[in-house]
Amino acid sequence: MDNYKLICHKCGKEYALGNYSLCPECGGILTLEYTDEYLKEVLKEDRVHQSMWDYHQLLPPVKEENRVSFQEGGTPLLKSREIGPEIGVENLYFKNETCNPTGSFKDRAVSVCISMAKEYGCAGVVVSSSGNGGASVSAYGVKGNMNPVILIPEKTPLSKVAQAIAYGGRVIKVKGNFSQAYHAAIDLAKRMNYMNVTTTFLSPYGIEGYKTIAFEIYEQLGEVPDFIFIPVGAGPALYGIYKAYEELKRAGKTDRLPKVIGVQAKGCDPIAKAWESGQKVQACKNPETVASAISDPLVGYEQDGDLTIEAIHRTNGRALAIEDEETLQAGLCLARTEGIFAEPSSAITLAALKQMKNQGLIKEEDVCVCTLTGHGLKDSQAYAAGKTEVEIIAYGDEIRI
C-alpha cells in the first residue's frame, strides 16, 4: 500500500512492508513511515479511543483475523493528588501502563508484533527479555498459536519469569547478560523463520504499538504536555512516543512537540552518558541496577541508543541517570501517596522529575507526564531488600502500636 513504507535510518533505503528486522542492506534500523496525506485524512476528526486497536489506521495493516489482542491500551492518565502539589508541579500526571493485560506497556508493542507475525505466516516468535517483554510475548504468542520462545539472561531470577512460564511460552536461559540473549534471539529467528519480537529497535512494528501511548495522552489531556518522562533501556518506547507527536504535527493537529525525557539508571546508562558527552553511544560493560527492566547494556546494537538520542534532541528534551536509592524512594512515594504500585524501572520517571524540578528545569505550571511502564508486582522484592523478617506475634499478645 502506497500509504506505508519502511525506511532505513542508516542508508535511506525503502522497503514495502514485510517480515523485516533490521535493514537487509546495511543493518540499520527500520521504521514504518506514513505519507502526510494519509495522516491528515486519518486524523482529521477527533474521537475517543477505548483501546489500542481503535487506532488500527495508525498501526501496520493487519487482517482482523490475524489480530492478537487482549484489549491492551486505553490506560488511565491520573492527575497527581499529593506528589505534584508537594513538589510544586501543579499539573503532574501519571500514565498508568501497569493496567495493561500482563501488567506492562510491552503489551502494546507485542500485540502488534505477534499480529504481524501471523500476517506474514511466520513459524513462531522469539524474544530476548529480562522480564516484562517475555511475559507479554508468552501470553500473546500462546493466544496467537505462534510457538513463543523467551530467551532470558543467565542470572535472571525465576521470580522475574514466573509470569512467562505461567502463560505457557518456552523459557530458555542464555549465558551472559541481556546482550547475549539479544544476539541469540537474532540467530534463532533467522534459522527458524521466526519473527524476532524483541522490544528494542529490532522490530519496526513494535514502535507503532508504543505510539498509541502518546495518542492516548494527547486525547486524555486535550493538549500537548510540556514534558513526558519515559524509562529507557534501548529506547523504542521513547521513540514511539516522539513519533506519534511528530505525526500529529504533520497532520496539523498540533504545532509543537513535548520535551521527551529519557530516564536511565546510573548502573546502566549508556544513553544518558552519550547525551551528556555529546558523543556516540558506547555499550555499558558491567550493568548493575535495581531497575532491571531497563538494564540494557546495548552491546553490539549501540545504534539503538543513537536513534533514541536523536529523538530526544528533536524535542529539545534530555537524558539523565538516576541512583537506585532515589528510584526506590520514588516507588515507595508513589505507593504510599498516590496508591500506585510501580516497579522500580517505572518509578524512576518520578525520581527524574523531582531531580529536574530541584534543578529549576521545570516550572510550577508545566504540564508533566510520568509514564509508569510496569506493575510493582513484577519486581516487588526490590522494595523489600534488606527486610528479611516481618514482625510476628502469638494470638493474645498485646500489639503495641
N, C-alpha and C positions, 0 to 999 in steps of 0.2 A: 504494500500500500504506500502510495506516494507521501502520505502524511507522516510516515515514520521512517527513520533510518538510524543505523548505528554508526557512530563516528569515533575514530581513534584519536585520543588526545595527544598522542606522540607523533604519528606520521600523517594524520589527517585523512586517512583512507576511509571510505564509506562502504557500508555493507547493508544489504537487506537483512531483516530480522531472521534469526536462526539460532541454533544451539551453539552459540559462541561464548567463550570466556574472555580471554584477552585477545588482542588483535593478532590474527594469523600471520601478518606480515612482519610486525616488529615487536610484538609482545606488550604493546601499550594498552592502556585502559580504555575500554569501550563504554560509551554512554548512549542512551536512547534519546534522540532528539526529534522534536515535532516542528512542523512549519508554523510560522507566525499566524498564517491564515487559519490553520486548524485550531490553534489555541484560542484565537479570538472568537471563533464560531462556538467552540465547546464551552467557553467561559463567559459568553455574552450575557447569560441570565444568572442571577443569584438564586440559589436554592439550598435548602438544608439537606445535608447528607447524614444518614444514620450509621453507615458502616463503610469500611474501606472500599468495598467493591461498588458502592454507589458512584465512585469516581472512575468507573471502568473505562470511560472515554479518555481519561488521562493516564491510563495504565497500558501496558503492552496488550495488543489484541489477542484474546484467547476465547475459544468457543465456550459457551456456558457449560457444556457437559464436561469440559476439562478443568473447570474452575474448582479448586480445592480450598474450601473456606470453612472456618468455624465462627463466622461473623466477627472477625477481628476489626479493630478500628472503632471509631465512634467513642473514644475515651474522653473522660471529663477534663475540663480545664477549670481548676479550682482556684479561686482567689484566696490568698493567704489571710487567715483570720488574726493571727498573732505575730508571726515572724516578721512580716512586712512592716506593720506599724512599729514593732520593737526596734528594727534596724534602720528605720527611716526610708522605706521604699513603699510609697502609697499603693502602687499598682503592681504587686508581685503575684504571679500566678504559677501554678504547678500543672503541667500537662501530665496526667497520671496514666502512663502507659502500663502500669502494673495491672490494669484492669483487662488487658488482652487475654485471650483464652488460655495460653500457657504461662501467663504472668509476666511477659516482657514484650518490648517493641519489636523483637525479632519476628514475631508472627506476621507482621505486615510484609516484610521482605520475603519471608519463607513462603507465605501463601502465594505470592506472585511467582516465585521461582519454581515451586512444585507444580503449579498450574502450567507454566511454560514447558516444564519437562514432559508433562503429559501431552501437551500440544505438539511437541516435536518427537514424540514416540521414543523417548529415552528409556533405556533398560532399567534405570534406577537413579538414585540421587546419593551424593556423598557430601559430607560437611566436615570441616575441621572446627572444633569448638572446645571451649573450656567450661561450657555450661548451658547458657540460655539458648544459643543457636542450636545446640544439639537436642535439647528438649523440644524445641519448636519443629525441627526437621523430623524428629522421630514421630511426633504427633501428626503432622501434616503428611509426611511420607507414608505412614501406615494408612491413613484415611484415603490417600490417593493411590494405594497399592503400588508404590514406587520403590520398594525394597530399600529403605533408608539405611545408610551406613554412617555412623558417627565416630569420627577419629578424634581422640582426646589426648592431651599431653600426658606423659607417663605419670607425673606426680599429682594428677587431678584426683582429689578425694572422691570416693564413691558417692558421698552425700551430694556432690555437685552434679552427678549424672544419674541419680536415682530416678529423676523425673523422665529422662530419656529412656532408661531401662523400662520403666513402668509403661510407657506408651508402646513399646514393642520394637523399637529400632535396634539394629545390631551395633553395639558399642565396642570399640577396639581402642586399646591404649597404644600410643606411639612413643617410643623412647625419645626423650628430649623435651623441649618446651613447645609452645603453640606453633612456632615457625616450622618445626619438623612435621607436626601434624598437618600444617597447611600444605607443605610440598607433597606429603604422602597422598593427600586428597587430590591434588592435581594429577599425580601419576595414576591413581585408581580410575579417575574419571576418563582419562584418555584410553586406558587399557580396556575398560568395560563398557564404553559408550554410555556412561552415566553423566548426568548433569552435575557439575560442581556448584553447589548452592552455598558455599562458604560465604558468610556475610561480611566479606571485605569488599574490595572492588573487583573480585573475580567474576561476578555476575552483573551484567548491565541491567538486569531486570529487578534485582533486589532493591536497588536505589529507587526505582519507581514506587515500590511499596512504601519506602520511608518518606517519599514526597507527601503522602497523604497526611502525615503528622502536621505538616505546615499548612496544608489546605484546611484542615480542621481548626487549627489555631486561628487562621485568618477569618473563618466563619464565626467561630465562637467569640472572638474578641470584637469583631466588626471593624478592625483596624490592623495596621501592621505594628507589631511591638517594636520597641526600641532595641531590646536585647533578647536573644534566645541563647540559653546556656545548654550545651549538649555534651554528654560524656563521649570521649573519643578513644578508641583503640586504634583502628586504621582510618576511620572517618567516613564511611559511606552514609551513615545517617545524617551527619552534618552536611555532607554534600547534597543529599537528597532534599533536606530542608531548604538549603540555599537554592537548589534548582527549582523547587516549587515556587518560591517567591520571585525568582527570575522569570518563570513562565507567566506568573500573574502580572508582572510588569510588562512583559512582551505583549500580553493580551489587553493591556490598557486598564487593568483593574487597580493598579497602584503605580505611583511614580517613585517609590523608594523601597529599599531592602532593609530588613532588620540587621543589626550587627550580630553575627553569629560568633559565639564564644566557645572554642573547643577546649574542653577540660580534661586533663590527664592527671595521673598520679605520679608523684615525684620518683617513685620506684620504677616507673616505666614510662618515660616521657619523651620519646624521640621527636614527636611533632612539636611539642612545646619548646624543646631545646632549639630546634631548627627555626621556629618562628622568632624566637628571641635573638638568635645569632644572625638571622637573615641568610642562612646557608641552606643547602640541600639537606634532606633528612638523612640521618645516619642511624642504623639499627641500634637498639638497646642490647647490650651484651649480657647483662645479668638482671633480668626483670624480677622485682620482688616488691609486692604491694598487697595490701588488704583488698584493694579494688581489683579483684581477679578478673572480672568480666571485661575490663578494658586493658588488661596486661598483655598487650600485643607488641612484641619487640620489632616486628616488621623486617625480619632477616630475609633478604632476598626479594622483597617487594616494597622497598623504600618508596617507590613511585606512588604508592597509595597515600603516604603521608604528604608528598609533594602536591598532589592534587587537592588534598584536604586544605593545605595551607593556601593554595590558590583561591579556593572558595572563601576562606576567611578574609583574605586580602580584598577580594571583590566586594565584600560587605563592610569593609573598614572595621572588621572585628579583631579578635586576638586569640591566642592560645596561651594557656597557663597551666601550671602543675601545682597540685595540692598535696600537702603532707597527709599521711594516713591518719594521724590523730585528729586533724581538722575534719577529715572526711567522716570519721566515726562520730565525732561530736555533732556534725550536721545531721547524720542519720538519726541519732537519738533525739535531737531537737525536733526533727520532722515528726517522729513518732509521738513524742510527748506533748507537742503543742498543736500540731495540725491533724494528728491521728492517722498519718500516712506512714506505712512501714515500707521503706525502700531499701534495697541492697546498697552497700557502700558505693558501688560503681555508679549508682544513680544519685545518691545523696551528695556526691562530690560536686554536683552543679550548684547546690545551695552554698557549700563552702566557698566556691569560686565567686559567687555573687557577693557574699559577705566580704571577701577579700577586696574585690573591686570597689565596693561601697566604702570600705575603710580607706582606700587609696584615693577617694574623691573622683573616681571614674564613672560613677553612677549618681544621677541626681534624684532627689526625692520624688519628683513627678514622672520619672522614666517608667515606661511600661516594660516589665521584665518577665520572661517566662523561663522557668527551670523545667527541663524535660526529665522526668523520673522514669527511667527506661526499664527497670526490673524490680520485682517484688522483693521485700525483705526476707521472705521465706526461702528465696533462692540461696541466700548466704547468711542465714540467721546466726550461725556460730560466730561470725565475725564480731557481733556485738556482745558476745558472752566470753570473749577471750580473757583469760585470767580469772574468770569467775567459775571456779571448778566445783563449788558447793553451793547449795541453796539451803537456807535455814530450815531445820526440822524440829518438830515438837511432837510430843505424845498427846493424844486426846485427853483433855482435862487439865493440861498445863496452862498456866496463865500466859497469854500472849501480851507481851509488852510492846506498846506502840510508841 
